[in-house]
Amino acid sequence: MYATSLGYKILLIEDNPGDSELIEEMLMELDGIPFHVLKAASVLEGLKFLAQPERPDLILLDLYLPDSQGLATFQTIHTHSPSIPVVVLTGVQSDSIGVEAVSQGAQDFLVKTGLTSELLVRSIRYAIARGRRTTGSGPVALNLSKVIGFLGVKGGVGTTSLTCHFATQLKNRTEAPVLTADLDLEGGALSFLLQAQSTFSIADAIENLHHLDAEYWKKVISTGLGGIHVLNSPASAGRYQKPSAEVAACVLRFARTLYPWIIVDLGRSSEFSANVAAEMDEILLVSTPEIVSLQAARKVHESLRESGLTSDRLHLLQNRTLRLPEGSNMIEEIVGLPVYNTIPESPRDLGEAYLRGTLAAPSSAFGSAVHTLVNQITGLKDSSPPSWVANLRHLFSQDKSPKVGV
């Protein structure tokens, strides 16, 4: 966060229209670096701004808002955006609460009565210059976490199976906390495959967004195979009211402060998944090689590009091998993306594992392919290369029946 030739981007969270207008005018009065002001009238509106890819340089925060009062207002905003400096706005009788906010992490507090342009601008510039950064044993800084989304171009292409296996192998390889978030709002099979049943889901996190902290988070998530933390889909918990993409993004923003890796099952392509895709650092478009799937992949790719996602964040993952003449780039011509990786057809590996209540072994053909995918997208070194025995077994055990993905 820093000033550019375009100036500072300030998020003003203030519900009093008069105070909001006055503060904006103060910021416009002085020459020099310009200020671009974003305005929100509640904590929830502010969190929606903070869920956008382009985040503000600083937050000006009134502590008394329609949906939150006092120090709880600062705590909510700071929890969701620990790396963004906050300057608290207080009333004339509220010096003590301003001091307490500073002791809890705010950069400064300003009493609105008697506030001047010079005082306001100086406080903002000093706060940005100090620029708090989360270190040590505290939450993981936002810029250190990574969110990877698996998005099916249509139903039945194996999106959930790939999400589960990718997350568990990543956890085993890094020994770091990994969260899997099920944003397939109509399916909810991720918790079933990971054996992480819970009556709580992302809907509960959204309903308690203003009070979401590390302690409440422990109640919302469940633990699945391999120690993976699972944030369930509302559908898996018997709740079918769909959240908005904006508030779902707010929950993911909070989760970034707790996990270095977040793996998201976005389910099949939909308006919801397209809107929440902006929160992903990288997206794997999961398709099968049939022409219907490839045509769907092309449409999804075009839609995501139109929404502002660049090609370097989009990868085509082909689930099942398609035998093509050497040198053929038919799939790339149809979809508009090169094939990033190919997962072999492995219904026996998956079927036997699911019957046992486990996931496919890393040494299986399917597991070996996922191992390679983890290396490819994370940059991890291959300390345990896929077994040649598994590859040989795959050649003799391929099931030619059509694949039906979870």
C-alpha positions in Angstrom: 0.0 0.0 0.0 1.6 3.2 -1.0 0.9 6.5 -2.8 1.2 6.4 -6.6 0.9 9.2 -9.2 -2.9 8.6 -8.8 -2.7 9.4 -5.1 -4.0 7.6 -2.0 -7.1 5.4 -2.0 -9.0 6.0 1.2 -12.0 3.9 2.5 -14.2 6.1 4.6 -16.7 4.1 6.7 -19.1 6.7 8.1 -22.8 6.6 8.3 -23.4 10.3 8.9 -23.8 11.9 5.5 -22.8 15.4 6.8 -19.6 14.1 8.4 -18.8 12.0 5.4 -19.2 14.9 3.0 -17.2 17.2 5.2 -14.3 14.8 5.5 -14.2 14.2 1.8 -14.1 18.0 1.2 -11.2 18.3 3.6 -9.2 15.8 1.7 -9.9 17.7 -1.5 -8.7 21.0 -0.2 -5.0 20.6 -0.1 -2.6 20.6 -3.1 -0.2 17.8 -3.6 -1.0 14.1 -3.8 -4.7 13.6 -4.5 -7.0 11.4 -2.4 -9.5 9.0 -4.0 -12.3 8.4 -1.4 -14.5 5.3 -1.3 -17.5 5.7 1.0 -19.4 3.0 3.0 -22.1 3.6 5.6 -21.8 0.4 7.5 -19.4 -2.3 8.5 -20.9 -4.7 5.9 -20.5 -2.2 3.1 -16.9 -1.6 4.2 -16.2 -5.3 4.2 -17.5 -5.6 0.6 -15.0 -2.9 -0.5 -12.3 -4.8 1.3 -13.2 -7.9 -0.6 -12.3 -6.3 -3.9 -9.0 -7.0 -5.6 -7.9 -3.4 -5.4 -7.7 -2.6 -1.7 -7.5 0.9 -0.1 -4.3 2.4 1.3 -6.0 3.4 4.5 -9.3 3.1 6.3 -11.0 6.1 8.1 -13.4 4.4 10.5 -16.3 5.8 12.6 -16.7 3.4 15.5 -20.5 3.9 15.8 -22.3 2.5 12.8 -25.8 1.0 12.2 -24.5 -2.6 12.4 -21.7 -2.3 14.9 -20.9 -0.2 18.0 -17.7 0.9 19.7 -14.4 -1.1 19.8 -16.2 -4.1 18.2 -16.3 -2.0 15.0 -12.5 -1.6 14.9 -11.9 -5.2 15.8 -14.1 -6.5 13.0 -12.4 -4.3 10.3 -8.9 -4.9 11.7 -9.5 -8.7 11.8 -10.6 -8.8 8.1 -7.8 -6.4 7.0 -4.9 -6.6 9.4 -2.4 -5.2 6.9 -4.4 -2.0 6.1 -3.7 0.9 8.5 -6.8 2.3 10.3 -7.4 5.8 11.6 -10.4 5.9 14.0 -12.8 8.8 14.1 -14.4 9.5 17.5 -16.7 12.0 19.1 -15.6 14.7 21.5 -16.4 12.6 24.6 -14.7 9.4 23.2 -11.0 10.0 23.7 -10.6 6.9 25.9 -12.1 4.6 23.2 -9.8 6.1 20.6 -6.8 5.4 22.9 -8.0 1.8 23.4 -8.4 1.4 19.6 -4.8 2.5 19.1 -3.6 0.0 21.8 -5.4 -2.7 19.8 -3.7 -1.8 16.5 -5.2 1.4 15.1 -2.6 3.8 13.8 -4.3 6.9 15.2 -7.6 8.4 16.4 -9.1 11.8 15.5 -11.8 13.7 17.3 -14.3 14.8 14.6 -15.1 18.0 16.4 -12.5 20.6 15.5 -10.9 18.4 12.8 -9.0 20.3 10.2 -7.7 19.4 6.7 -4.1 19.7 7.8 -4.6 17.4 10.8 -6.5 14.9 8.9 -4.1 14.7 6.0 -1.1 14.5 8.3 -2.6 11.7 10.3 -3.4 9.8 7.1 0.1 10.2 5.7 1.8 9.2 8.9 -0.4 6.2 9.3 0.3 5.0 5.7 4.0 5.6 6.2 4.1 3.4 9.3 2.1 0.8 7.4 1.4 -2.0 9.9 2.5 -5.5 8.8 1.5 -8.7 10.5 4.6 -10.7 11.6 5.8 -13.2 14.1 3.3 -15.6 15.7 0.3 -13.5 14.6 -2.0 -14.2 11.7 -0.6 -14.9 8.3 -0.3 -11.6 6.3 -2.7 -11.4 3.3 0.1 -11.2 0.8 1.6 -14.5 2.0 -1.5 -16.6 1.6 -2.7 -18.2 -1.7 -6.2 -19.1 -2.8 -6.5 -21.7 -5.5 -9.9 -22.4 -7.0 -11.1 -25.5 -8.9 -14.0 -24.6 -11.3 -15.9 -27.2 -13.3 -16.9 -26.0 -16.8 -20.0 -28.2 -16.3 -21.3 -30.8 -13.9 -19.7 -34.2 -13.6 -16.1 -33.4 -14.6 -14.5 -34.3 -11.3 -14.0 -30.9 -9.7 -14.7 -32.0 -6.1 -12.5 -35.1 -6.4 -9.6 -33.0 -7.7 -10.1 -30.4 -5.0 -10.0 -33.0 -2.2 -6.9 -34.8 -3.5 -5.0 -31.6 -4.3 -5.7 -30.2 -0.8 -4.7 -33.4 1.1 -1.5 -33.8 -0.9 -0.6 -30.1 -0.4 -1.1 -30.6 3.4 1.1 -33.7 3.5 3.8 -32.0 1.4 4.0 -28.7 3.3 2.8 -29.7 6.8 1.2 -26.3 6.9 -2.5 -25.6 7.7 -4.7 -26.0 4.6 -8.4 -25.0 4.3 -10.7 -26.4 1.8 -13.8 -24.2 1.2 -16.8 -25.8 -0.5 -18.5 -23.1 -2.6 -20.4 -25.5 -4.7 -23.7 -24.2 -3.4 -25.9 -26.9 -4.9 -23.6 -29.9 -4.4 -21.8 -29.9 -1.1 -20.0 -33.3 -1.7 -16.6 -32.1 -0.6 -17.3 -32.6 3.1 -18.6 -36.1 2.3 -15.4 -37.2 0.5 -13.2 -35.7 3.2 -15.4 -37.2 6.0 -15.9 -33.8 7.6 -19.6 -33.7 8.4 -20.8 -30.6 10.3 -24.0 -28.7 11.0 -22.1 -25.5 10.3 -21.2 -24.0 7.0 -20.0 -20.8 5.3 -23.6 -19.5 5.8 -22.9 -19.4 9.6 -19.7 -17.5 9.0 -21.6 -15.0 6.9 -24.3 -14.5 9.4 -21.7 -13.7 12.1 -19.4 -11.8 9.8 -19.3 -8.8 12.2 -18.1 -11.1 15.0 -15.9 -13.4 13.1 -12.7 -14.1 14.9 -10.3 -17.0 15.3 -12.3 -18.5 18.2 -15.6 -18.5 16.3 -13.9 -19.8 13.3 -13.0 -23.0 15.2 -16.7 -23.7 15.6 -17.6 -23.1 12.0 -15.0 -25.4 10.4 -14.6 -29.2 10.7 -11.6 -31.4 10.3 -11.4 -34.0 7.5 -9.1 -36.7 6.2 -5.4 -35.8 6.7 -6.1 -33.0 9.1 -7.6 -30.8 6.4 -9.8 -28.0 7.7 -13.2 -27.9 5.8 -15.6 -25.0 5.4 -18.8 -26.7 4.3 -21.2 -25.7 1.6 -24.6 -24.5 3.0 -26.1 -27.4 1.0 -24.1 -30.0 3.0 -25.6 -28.6 6.2 -29.1 -28.6 4.8 -29.3 -24.9 4.1 -30.1 -23.8 0.6 -30.3 -20.0 0.8 -27.5 -18.9 -1.5 -25.1 -16.2 -0.1 -23.9 -13.3 -2.3 -20.5 -13.6 -3.9 -19.5 -10.3 -2.1 -20.0 -11.6 1.4 -18.5 -15.0 0.5 -15.4 -13.1 -0.6 -15.4 -11.4 2.8 -15.2 -14.8 4.5 -12.3 -15.9 2.3 -10.5 -12.6 3.0 -10.8 -13.4 6.7 -9.6 -17.0 6.1 -6.5 -15.6 4.4 -5.4 -14.3 7.8 -5.4 -17.8 9.2 -4.1 -20.1 6.4 -1.2 -20.0 4.0 -3.2 -22.2 1.6 -6.9 -22.1 0.8 -8.2 -24.6 -1.8 -11.7 -23.8 -3.1 -14.2 -26.1 -4.8 -16.2 -23.6 -6.9 -18.5 -26.3 -8.3 -19.8 -25.9 -11.8 -19.6 -22.5 -13.5 -22.3 -20.1 -12.5 -22.9 -16.4 -11.9 -21.9 -16.9 -8.2 -18.6 -18.7 -9.1 -17.8 -16.1 -11.7 -18.3 -13.3 -9.2 -16.3 -14.9 -6.5 -13.5 -15.9 -8.9 -11.8 -12.5 -8.4 -10.8 -13.6 -4.9 -8.8 -16.5 -6.4 -5.1 -16.1 -7.0 -5.3 -18.9 -9.6 -8.2 -20.9 -11.1 -8.0 -24.4 -12.6 -10.8 -24.8 -15.1 -11.7 -28.5 -14.9 -12.9 -30.1 -18.2 -13.1 -33.5 -19.8 -12.0 -34.0 -23.4 -15.5 -34.4 -24.9 -16.5 -31.7 -27.3 -19.4 -30.6 -25.2 -17.1 -30.0 -22.2 -14.5 -28.2 -24.3 -17.2 -25.9 -25.8 -18.4 -25.2 -22.2 -14.7 -24.5 -21.2 -14.4 -22.0 -24.0 -17.5 -20.1 -22.8 -16.4 -20.1 -19.2 -12.9 -18.9 -20.2 -14.4 -16.1 -22.3 -16.7 -15.1 -19.4 -13.9 -15.0 -16.9 -11.7 -12.9 -19.2 -14.6 -10.4 -19.7 -14.9 -10.1 -15.9 -11.3 -9.0 -15.7 -9.4 -12.2 -14.9 -6.1 -12.5 -16.9 -5.0 -15.6 -18.7 -2.0 -16.0 -16.3 -4.4 -16.8 -13.5 -6.5 -19.3 -15.5 -5.3 -22.8 -16.2 -7.1 -25.6 -18.2 -7.0 -28.9 -16.4 -8.0 -31.8 -18.5 -9.5 -34.6 -16.4 -8.9 -37.8 -18.6 -6.5 -38.2 -21.5 -7.6 -37.6 -25.1 -5.4 -39.3 -27.6 -4.6 -36.8 -30.3 -2.2 -36.8 -33.3 1.3 -35.7 -32.3 1.6 -31.9 -32.4 -2.2 -31.4 -32.4 -3.4 -28.3 -30.5 -7.1 -29.0 -31.1 -8.0 -28.4 -27.4 -6.2 -25.1 -27.2 -7.9 -23.9 -30.4 -11.3 -24.8 -29.0 -10.9 -23.4 -25.5 -8.5 -20.6 -26.1 -6.2 -21.9 -23.3 -3.3 -24.4 -23.5 -3.7 -27.6 -21.5 -2.0 -26.9 -18.2 -2.0 -30.5 -17.0 -3.8 -33.8 -17.8 -5.2 -36.2 -15.2 -5.4 -39.8 -16.4 -8.7 -41.7 -16.3 -8.6 -43.6 -13.0 -12.1 -44.8 -12.1 -10.7 -47.8 -10.3 -8.3 -45.8 -8.2 -11.1 -43.5 -7.1 -13.8 -46.1 -6.8 -11.8 -48.5 -4.6 -10.7 -45.6 -2.4 -14.2 -44.1 -1.9 -15.5 -47.6 -1.0 -12.9 -47.8 1.7 -13.8 -44.3 2.9 -10.4 -42.8 1.9 -8.9 -40.9 -1.0 -6.7 -42.4 -3.8 -3.2 -43.2 -2.6 -0.5 -40.8 -3.7 1.3 -43.8 -5.4 -1.8 -44.5 -7.6 -2.0 -43.3 -11.1 -4.5 -40.6 -10.1 -2.5 -39.7 -7.0 0.7 -39.4 -9.0 -0.9 -37.0 -11.4 -2.2 -34.9 -8.6 1.3 -34.9 -7.0 2.7 -33.5 -10.3 -0.1 -30.9 -10.4 0.7 -29.7 -6.8 4.3 -29.3 -7.8 3.4 -27.4 -10.9 1.0 -24.8 -9.4 2.8 -24.3 -6.1 6.4 -24.5 -7.2 7.2 -27.2 -4.6 10.2 -29.3 -5.3 9.5 -33.0 -6.1 11.0 -34.7 -3.1 9.0 -37.9 -3.8 8.5 -38.5 -7.5 5.5 -40.5 -8.7 6.0 -44.2 -8.6 6.8 -45.9 -12.0 4.9 -48.9 -10.6 1.7 -46.8 -10.4 2.1 -45.6 -14.0 2.7 -49.2 -15.2 -0.4 -50.4 -13.2 -2.4 -47.6 -14.9 -1.5 -48.8 -18.3 -3.0 -52.3 -17.6 -6.0 -51.2 -15.5 -7.6 -48.4 -17.4 -11.4 -48.6 -17.3 -12.8 -47.5 -20.6 -16.2 -46.7 -19.2 -17.3 -43.0 -19.2 -16.1 -41.1 -16.2 -18.7 -39.6 -13.9 -16.9 -37.1 -11.6 -18.2 -36.0 -8.2 
